[in-house]
């Protein structure tokens, strides 16, 4: 354990709410000259670290007077220094094209993929100093798979998306946006400051969304070293797509059966109208598909209660908005329980449109109500909510006791990341594939970066029996067809 000094920076309270694990992004490039691509990555990464040097540091346990179990960003330990920022591995009998076709796989296969191509394991000793991030350039016969493992306490998905954008700029030998990231540690200090929450009362509903318990029980002290192997034997990674046209149909139908406000006849009432997004309806649809497979497998009643949890990015919800280039964690979970749903559906409109869609009437009501309740919960997360959240966190003595809660089905979206749009320069070009490895939580669904098709690319961790049942589910087959 270290004591903060001028070379270290305490992580923000929000950084402490996420699991102490590594996520790994895999970005693929099809190349005629892989060696030229490697040289471009080497030069680009050197430039990036020179311009944003804290990325080469560690996350480590620390000690401060007013809080227990805190972590800080500090200079790398000797052990971390022994791990190069970029390693190059040659797999000259393997191809990028074949790797792109193996996104759905068993947990064991996914773990083997990670062990072969990732820079760092998903779980490392949480009591030791750990690198913020590391890269591996996997050289294939027809290109390169660049893998990036990042410590979730140091960055969320949006933050890592920012890093990939910066690295692509550096590989193009441009420096348009490198300046703002130098102030990232200053922004973390602001989240620690009482001035950030001046005049705000601690959030009274804090414990509805946070828990003293570690969200992943496999990360407890005695089990962290075997966590990934034990979970790999139980969970598969299932990747699938919802075509944009199907989600648009569903969104339009759900919107058409929402209850109307009496004020909607007024010219100024547009903002009062009920609204659901594409993300809302697909999350609701998938949750109901998953609940149907679960209740069938366990012989539960159809009305058995369940909770849906989804990540909300807080940057744009603050006033003024928190900088989008912020790399650190700035998120919360939004939870909606089936037993507490408010009805937003005009059931007089449901029969006809349900028949047109091929849905059961009750299913359409469930999808629409769940989507609308999620939207209402999300709309309640505003600047006052966020600063009340921070005020509560700042007052907590033990920062290991405020972990985000998951649900029966949990969602996180990185669809907004520009992975498939980035230009990496003449030697690398555009990304040809993306993959993410994380297999520690059953029912955890990721919405992956949007590609040129616009379809909704998703992956979920499921037991093999539940995966088979989901693939046979009537609603799921409609949505993916």
C-alpha positions in Angstrom: 0.0 0.0 0.0 1.2 3.5 -0.9 0.6 6.9 0.5 -0.4 9.6 -2.0 2.4 12.1 -2.9 3.1 14.5 -5.8 3.6 11.5 -8.2 0.2 9.9 -7.5 -3.5 10.8 -7.9 -6.4 9.4 -5.9 -9.0 7.8 -8.0 -12.4 9.4 -7.9 -15.2 7.9 -5.8 -17.0 6.8 -9.0 -13.9 4.9 -10.1 -14.3 2.8 -7.0 -17.8 1.6 -7.8 -16.9 -0.7 -10.7 -15.5 -4.2 -10.6 -11.8 -4.4 -10.2 -11.2 -6.3 -13.4 -9.7 -5.9 -16.9 -11.7 -5.8 -20.1 -10.0 -6.5 -23.4 -10.8 -5.0 -26.7 -9.6 -6.7 -29.9 -9.4 -4.5 -33.0 -8.6 -6.3 -36.3 -7.0 -5.1 -39.5 -6.7 -6.9 -42.8 -3.4 -5.9 -44.3 -1.2 -6.8 -47.2 1.9 -5.7 -45.2 1.4 -6.6 -41.5 4.9 -5.5 -40.7 4.2 -1.9 -41.9 1.1 -2.0 -39.7 3.2 -3.0 -36.7 5.6 -0.2 -37.2 2.8 2.3 -37.4 1.3 1.0 -34.1 4.7 1.2 -32.4 5.3 4.8 -33.5 1.7 5.8 -32.7 1.7 4.3 -29.2 5.0 5.9 -28.4 3.5 9.3 -29.3 0.4 8.6 -27.3 2.2 7.7 -24.1 4.5 10.8 -24.5 1.5 13.0 -24.7 -0.7 11.3 -22.1 1.9 9.8 -19.8 -0.4 8.8 -16.9 -1.5 5.9 -19.2 1.8 4.2 -18.4 1.1 4.3 -14.7 -0.5 1.8 -12.3 -3.7 1.6 -10.3 -2.7 0.6 -6.7 -4.2 0.4 -3.2 -3.5 3.6 -1.2 -4.1 5.2 2.1 -5.8 8.5 3.0 -7.0 9.9 6.3 -10.8 10.1 5.7 -11.4 7.0 3.6 -10.6 3.3 3.7 -9.9 0.9 0.8 -9.0 3.6 -1.7 -6.9 3.2 -4.9 -4.8 5.7 -6.7 -2.9 6.2 -9.9 0.8 6.0 -9.2 4.1 5.3 -11.0 4.4 1.7 -12.2 5.7 -1.0 -9.9 8.8 -3.0 -10.9 6.4 -5.8 -11.8 4.4 -3.6 -14.1 7.6 -2.1 -15.6 8.6 -5.7 -16.6 5.5 -5.8 -18.9 6.1 -3.8 -22.0 3.4 -1.3 -23.0 3.3 -3.1 -26.4 4.2 -6.7 -27.0 4.3 -8.3 -30.5 3.3 -11.9 -30.9 3.6 -13.8 -34.2 0.9 -16.3 -35.3 1.9 -16.8 -38.9 -0.2 -19.9 -39.4 -3.4 -18.0 -38.3 -5.5 -15.5 -40.1 -7.5 -12.5 -39.1 -10.4 -13.7 -41.3 -10.8 -16.9 -39.4 -10.7 -15.1 -36.1 -13.6 -12.8 -37.2 -15.8 -15.9 -37.6 -15.4 -17.2 -34.0 -17.2 -14.5 -32.0 -19.8 -16.9 -30.6 -18.0 -19.6 -28.7 -17.9 -21.6 -25.5 -16.5 -20.1 -22.4 -13.4 -22.3 -22.6 -12.8 -21.3 -26.2 -13.2 -17.6 -25.2 -10.8 -18.0 -22.4 -8.2 -19.7 -24.6 -8.6 -16.9 -27.1 -7.9 -14.4 -24.3 -4.9 -16.3 -23.0 -3.4 -16.4 -26.5 -4.1 -12.9 -27.8 -4.7 -10.6 -24.8 -2.1 -8.5 -23.0 -3.4 -9.2 -19.4 -5.8 -11.6 -17.7 -9.3 -10.5 -16.8 -8.5 -10.8 -13.1 -5.3 -9.9 -11.3 -4.5 -9.7 -7.5 -6.6 -6.7 -6.4 -4.2 -6.0 -3.5 -1.3 -5.4 -5.9 -0.3 -2.5 -8.0 -1.7 -3.1 -11.6 -1.0 -1.5 -15.0 -3.7 0.9 -16.3 -3.5 -0.6 -19.7 -1.3 -2.8 -22.0 -1.3 -3.7 -25.7 -0.4 -6.7 -27.8 -0.1 -6.6 -31.6 -0.9 -10.1 -32.8 0.6 -10.6 -36.2 -1.3 -12.9 -38.5 -0.7 -14.0 -42.1 -3.2 -11.6 -43.4 -3.1 -8.7 -40.9 -3.0 -7.7 -37.3 -5.2 -8.1 -34.3 -4.4 -5.2 -31.8 -5.6 -6.1 -28.3 -5.9 -3.6 -25.5 -6.5 -4.7 -21.8 -7.6 -1.9 -19.5 -8.1 -1.7 -15.8 -11.8 -0.8 -15.3 -11.1 1.3 -12.2 -9.1 3.7 -14.4 -11.4 3.9 -17.4 -14.9 3.1 -18.6 -15.9 2.1 -22.1 -16.3 5.6 -23.3 -12.8 6.5 -21.9 -11.2 3.6 -23.7 -13.0 4.6 -26.9 -11.3 8.0 -26.5 -7.9 6.3 -26.2 -8.5 4.3 -29.4 -9.4 7.6 -31.2 -6.2 9.2 -29.9 -4.1 6.2 -30.9 -5.6 6.2 -34.4 -4.7 9.9 -34.7 -1.1 9.2 -33.5 -0.9 6.4 -36.1 -1.9 8.9 -38.7 0.7 11.3 -37.3 -1.9 13.8 -36.3 -2.3 15.5 -33.0 -5.7 17.3 -33.2 -7.2 16.1 -30.0 -4.3 15.1 -27.8 -4.4 18.3 -25.6 -7.6 17.8 -23.5 -6.6 14.3 -22.2 -3.7 15.9 -20.4 -6.2 17.3 -18.0 -7.8 14.0 -17.1 -6.2 13.7 -13.7 -7.4 17.3 -12.9 -10.9 16.2 -13.8 -10.7 13.3 -11.4 -9.6 15.7 -8.6 -12.7 17.8 -9.3 -14.9 14.8 -8.7 -13.2 14.4 -5.3 -13.7 18.0 -4.4 -16.5 19.3 -2.1 -16.9 22.2 -4.5 -18.3 19.7 -7.1 -21.2 19.0 -4.9 -21.7 22.3 -3.2 -25.2 22.8 -1.9 -26.3 19.2 -2.9 -27.7 16.8 -0.4 -26.5 13.2 -0.5 -28.7 11.0 -2.7 -31.3 9.4 -0.4 -31.9 6.5 -2.9 -28.2 5.6 -3.2 -28.6 2.1 -1.8 -31.2 1.2 -4.4 -28.4 1.3 -7.0 -25.3 0.4 -5.0 -24.4 -2.4 -2.6 -21.6 -3.2 -0.1 -21.3 -6.6 -1.7 -18.7 -7.3 -4.4 -20.8 -7.6 -7.6 -18.8 -10.6 -8.9 -18.5 -13.1 -6.1 -15.7 -14.9 -8.0 -13.5 -11.9 -7.3 -13.3 -12.5 -3.5 -9.9 -12.9 -1.9 -9.7 -16.6 -2.0 -11.1 -17.1 -5.5 -9.8 -14.4 -7.8 -6.9 -16.5 -9.1 -9.2 -19.2 -10.5 -12.2 -16.9 -11.3 -11.9 -16.9 -15.1 -11.3 -20.6 -15.5 -14.2 -21.5 -13.2 -16.6 -19.2 -15.0 -15.4 -20.3 -18.4 -16.6 -23.8 -17.6 -20.1 -22.4 -17.0 -20.7 -19.5 -19.4 -20.7 -19.2 -23.2 -20.2 -16.0 -25.2 -23.1 -15.7 -27.6 -22.9 -13.0 -30.3 -25.9 -12.0 -32.4 -27.4 -9.1 -34.4 -30.7 -7.3 -34.3 -31.3 -5.8 -37.8 -32.0 -2.1 -37.7 -35.2 -2.6 -39.7 -36.7 -4.9 -37.0 -35.8 -2.5 -34.2 -37.4 0.4 -36.1 -40.6 -1.6 -36.6 -40.7 -2.5 -32.9 -39.9 1.1 -31.8 -42.7 2.5 -34.0 -45.2 -0.1 -32.8 -44.3 0.5 -29.1 -44.6 4.2 -29.6 -48.0 3.8 -31.3 -49.5 2.1 -28.3 -48.3 4.5 -25.6 -50.9 6.4 -23.6 -51.4 9.9 -24.8 -51.1 13.0 -22.6 -54.2 15.3 -22.8 -51.8 18.1 -23.4 -50.6 16.6 -26.7 -53.0 18.6 -28.7 -51.2 21.7 -27.7 -48.5 23.1 -29.9 -46.0 23.4 -27.1 -46.5 19.9 -25.7 -43.9 18.0 -27.9 -41.6 17.6 -24.9 -44.4 16.1 -22.8 -45.0 13.2 -25.2 -43.9 9.7 -24.2 -40.8 8.6 -26.0 -38.8 5.4 -26.3 -35.5 4.9 -28.0 -34.3 2.0 -30.2 -32.0 1.1 -27.3 -34.9 1.0 -24.9 -37.1 -1.3 -27.0 -34.3 -3.8 -27.9 -33.2 -4.0 -24.3 -36.8 -4.6 -23.2 -37.3 -7.2 -25.9 -34.2 -9.1 -25.1 -34.9 -9.0 -21.4 -38.3 -10.6 -22.0 -36.8 -13.2 -24.3 -34.3 -14.1 -21.5 -37.0 -14.1 -18.9 -39.1 -16.5 -21.0 -36.2 -18.9 -21.4 -35.4 -18.7 -17.7 -38.9 -19.3 -16.5 -39.4 -22.2 -18.9 -36.1 -23.8 -17.7 -36.9 -23.3 -14.0 -40.7 -24.0 -14.3 -41.4 -20.6 -12.8 -44.6 -18.6 -13.3 -44.6 -16.1 -16.2 -45.1 -13.2 -13.7 -42.0 -14.2 -11.6 -40.2 -10.9 -10.7 -36.9 -9.9 -12.4 -34.7 -6.8 -12.6 -33.2 -5.2 -15.6 -30.0 -3.1 -15.0 -28.3 -0.9 -17.6 -25.3 1.4 -17.5 -25.9 5.2 -17.9 -23.1 7.4 -19.0 -23.2 10.5 -16.7 -21.0 12.9 -18.7 -23.8 14.5 -20.7 -26.2 14.5 -17.7 -24.2 17.0 -15.7 -24.6 20.8 -16.2 -22.4 21.9 -17.7 -21.8 18.6 -19.4 -18.6 16.8 -18.2 -16.0 16.7 -21.0 -16.7 13.8 -23.4 -12.9 13.3 -23.6 -12.8 12.3 -19.9 -11.2 8.8 -19.7 -12.1 7.9 -16.1 -15.2 6.1 -14.9 -18.4 8.3 -14.9 -21.3 6.0 -15.0 -24.1 4.6 -12.8 -26.5 1.7 -13.1 -30.2 2.2 -13.7 -32.4 -0.6 -12.3 -36.0 -1.4 -13.2 -38.0 -4.2 -11.6 -40.8 -6.0 -13.3 -42.9 -5.9 -10.2 -42.7 -2.1 -10.0 -43.6 -1.3 -13.6 -46.0 1.6 -14.2 -48.4 1.1 -17.0 -47.9 3.4 -20.0 -49.8 1.3 -22.6 -53.2 2.1 -24.1 -54.5 -1.4 -24.3 -57.3 -0.4 -26.7 -54.6 0.1 -29.3 -52.7 -3.1 -28.6 -54.8 -5.9 -30.2 -54.6 -4.8 -33.8 -50.9 -3.9 -33.8 -49.9 -7.0 -31.9 -51.6 -9.2 -34.6 -49.8 -7.2 -37.3 -46.4 -7.7 -35.6 -47.1 -11.4 -34.8 -46.7 -10.8 -31.1 -48.9 -12.0 -28.3 -50.8 -9.0 -26.9 -49.3 -9.5 -23.4 -45.8 -9.6 -24.9 -46.2 -6.3 -26.7 -47.6 -4.7 -23.5 -44.6 -6.1 -21.5 -42.0 -4.9 -24.1 -43.6 -1.4 -24.3 -44.0 -1.0 -20.5 -40.5 -2.2 -19.7 -39.0 0.1 -22.4 -41.0 3.1 -21.2 -40.2 2.5 -17.5 -36.5 2.3 -18.4 -36.8 5.6 -20.3 -38.5 7.3 -17.3 -35.8 6.1 -14.9 -33.1 7.4 -17.2 -34.8 10.8 -17.6 -34.5 11.1 -13.8 -30.8 11.1 -13.9 -29.9 14.7 -14.2 -27.3 17.1 -12.8 -28.9 17.2 -9.4 -29.0 13.4 -9.3 -25.4 13.0 -10.3 -24.1 15.6 -7.8 -26.2 14.1 -5.1 -24.6 10.7 -6.0 -21.2 12.2 -5.7 -22.1 13.9 -2.4 -23.1 10.6 -0.9 -19.9 8.9 -2.2 -17.6 11.6 -0.9 -19.1 11.0 2.6 -18.6 7.3 2.7 -15.7 6.0 4.9 -15.1 2.7 3.1 -14.9 3.1 -0.6 -14.9 -0.7 -1.2 -18.5 -0.8 0.1 -20.2 1.2 -2.7 -20.4 -1.2 -5.7 -22.8 -0.8 -8.6 -25.6 -3.4 -8.6 -26.4 -5.6 -11.4 -29.8 -7.1 -12.3 -31.0 -10.5 -13.5 -30.1 -9.1 -16.9 -27.5 -6.4 -17.1 -26.6 -4.2 -20.1 -23.8 -2.0 -21.0 -23.5 -0.2 -24.4 -20.4 0.9 -26.2 -22.4 1.2 -29.5 -21.4 4.9 -29.6 -17.7 4.2 -29.9 -16.3 5.1 -33.3 -14.2 1.9 -33.7 -15.4 1.1 -37.2 -15.1 4.7 -38.4 -11.5 5.4 -37.4 -8.8 6.0 -39.9 -5.6 4.5 -38.6 -3.4 5.9 -41.4 -2.0 4.4 -44.7 -0.4 1.4 -43.1 -3.4 0.2 -41.2 -6.5 1.7 -42.8 -9.9 1.1 -41.3 -10.9 -1.5 -38.7 -12.3 -4.7 -40.2 -13.5 -6.3 -36.9 -14.0 -5.8 -33.2 -14.3 -8.2 -30.4 -14.5 -7.9 -26.6 -13.7 -10.5 -24.0 -15.5 -10.6 -20.6 -17.0 -13.8 -19.2 -17.5 -13.3 -15.5 -21.2 -12.5 -15.2 -24.2 -14.5 -16.3 -26.8 -12.5 -18.2 -24.4 -9.7 -18.9 -25.1 -8.2 -22.3 -22.9 -5.8 -24.3 -24.0 -3.6 -27.1 -20.9 -3.5 -29.3 -19.7 -0.6 -31.5 -22.0 0.1 -34.5 -20.5 -0.8 -37.9 -21.4 0.4 -41.4 -24.6 -1.7 -41.6 -26.1 0.1 -38.6 -27.4 -3.2 -37.2 -27.3 -3.8 -33.4 -24.3 -6.0 -32.7 -24.6 -7.7 -29.3 -23.0 -10.4 -27.1 -24.2 -12.0 -23.9 -22.8 -14.4 -21.4 -25.1 -17.4 -20.9 -25.1 -21.0 -19.8 -25.2 -23.3 -22.8 -28.7 -24.6 -22.0 -30.0 -21.0 -21.8 -28.3 -20.1 -25.0 -30.0 -22.9 -26.9 -33.4 -21.9 -25.4 -32.8 -18.3 -26.4 -32.0 -19.2 -30.0 -35.3 -21.2 -30.1 -37.4 -18.4 -28.5 -40.1 -17.1 -30.9 -39.6 -13.4 -30.1 -35.8 -13.7 -30.4 -36.1 -15.4 -33.7 -38.4 -12.6 -35.0 -36.0 -9.9 -33.8 -32.9 -11.5 -35.3 -34.5 -12.6 -38.6 
